[in-house]
Amino acid sequence: QVHLVESGGGLVQPGGSLRLSCAASGSIFMINRMGWYRQAPGNTRELVASITSGHSVNYGDSVKGRFTISRDNAKNTVYLQMNSLKPEDTAVYYCNALGYDTSRKVFDNWGQGTQVTVSS
């Protein structure tokens, strides 16, 4: 079993910053890709940012230039630094990890989600 635990969400004013963290634990052999997705009420889940084990990154168009994803491979942890936050960034943010467990089986797991609210 591989578990993901997110932290760092909360309420912030427009223009403010937040940093999300997601730690993976359990029977991990390797994690190929980690990422952040978000889902606002009435919307589908969308990619925010993803990063490979080689630190190649991909961002959703709406967050480019404002958000930065990074990871610590030794800690199986991914971070999302969110700057210049806007009300439209309000959503539940989900962590995702794609990799292999110690039985060499593929896993594609999600965290429980953390709420980010941008409001004055």
C-alpha positions in Angstrom: 0.0 0.0 0.0 1.1 3.5 -0.9 -0.4 6.5 1.0 -0.3 10.2 0.2 -0.8 12.8 2.8 -1.2 16.5 1.8 -0.8 19.5 4.0 -0.6 23.3 3.7 -4.0 24.3 2.5 -6.0 27.1 4.0 -7.5 30.6 3.5 -5.4 33.3 1.9 -6.1 36.8 0.5 -5.8 37.5 -3.2 -2.2 38.1 -4.1 -1.0 36.0 -1.2 1.0 32.7 -1.2 0.7 29.2 0.1 2.9 26.2 0.0 1.4 22.7 -0.2 3.3 19.5 0.7 2.5 15.9 -0.1 4.4 13.0 1.4 4.2 9.5 0.0 4.8 6.5 2.3 4.4 2.8 2.3 5.6 0.0 0.0 7.4 2.3 -2.5 10.0 1.1 -4.9 10.1 4.2 -7.0 7.8 7.1 -7.9 8.0 8.1 -11.6 5.8 11.2 -11.5 4.2 13.3 -8.7 1.7 16.0 -9.4 -1.0 18.3 -8.1 -4.5 18.5 -9.5 -7.4 20.7 -8.3 -11.2 20.5 -8.5 -13.5 23.4 -7.9 -17.3 22.9 -7.2 -19.0 22.1 -10.5 -15.8 21.7 -12.4 -13.8 18.7 -13.5 -10.4 17.8 -11.9 -7.6 19.6 -13.7 -3.8 19.4 -13.8 -2.1 22.1 -11.8 1.5 20.8 -12.1 3.5 17.6 -12.4 7.1 16.6 -12.0 9.1 13.5 -12.9 11.8 11.8 -10.9 14.2 13.6 -13.2 12.6 16.9 -12.3 11.0 17.6 -15.7 7.9 19.8 -15.0 4.6 20.5 -16.6 2.2 23.2 -15.6 -1.5 24.0 -16.4 -1.8 27.1 -18.4 -3.7 29.0 -15.7 -0.9 28.7 -13.2 2.2 29.2 -15.3 4.5 31.9 -13.9 2.7 31.8 -10.5 3.1 28.3 -9.2 6.3 26.2 -8.8 6.4 22.5 -8.3 9.4 20.7 -6.7 10.1 17.4 -5.2 12.5 15.7 -2.8 13.1 12.2 -4.1 14.8 11.0 -0.9 11.7 12.0 1.1 9.1 11.0 -1.6 7.7 14.4 -1.1 6.3 16.9 -3.6 5.7 20.6 -3.0 3.7 23.3 -4.7 4.6 26.9 -4.0 1.6 29.1 -5.0 2.2 32.8 -5.4 0.0 35.6 -6.6 -3.1 33.6 -5.7 -6.4 34.5 -7.3 -10.0 33.8 -6.2 -10.2 31.4 -9.2 -7.5 29.3 -7.7 -10.0 28.3 -5.0 -10.4 24.5 -5.1 -9.6 21.3 -3.4 -6.0 20.4 -4.3 -5.2 16.7 -4.7 -1.8 15.1 -4.8 -1.1 12.2 -7.2 1.8 9.8 -7.4 2.5 7.3 -10.2 5.2 4.6 -9.7 6.0 1.1 -8.7 5.6 -0.6 -5.3 8.0 -3.1 -3.8 6.2 -5.9 -5.6 7.0 -4.0 -8.9 3.3 -3.4 -9.4 2.2 0.0 -10.8 0.4 2.3 -8.5 -1.5 5.5 -9.4 -2.6 6.9 -6.0 -4.4 10.0 -4.8 -4.3 11.9 -1.6 -7.4 13.0 0.4 -7.2 16.6 -0.8 -6.6 19.9 0.9 -8.8 22.9 0.6 -7.3 26.2 -0.8 -9.6 29.2 -0.5 -8.5 32.6 -1.9 -10.8 35.3 -0.7 -10.7 38.8 0.9 
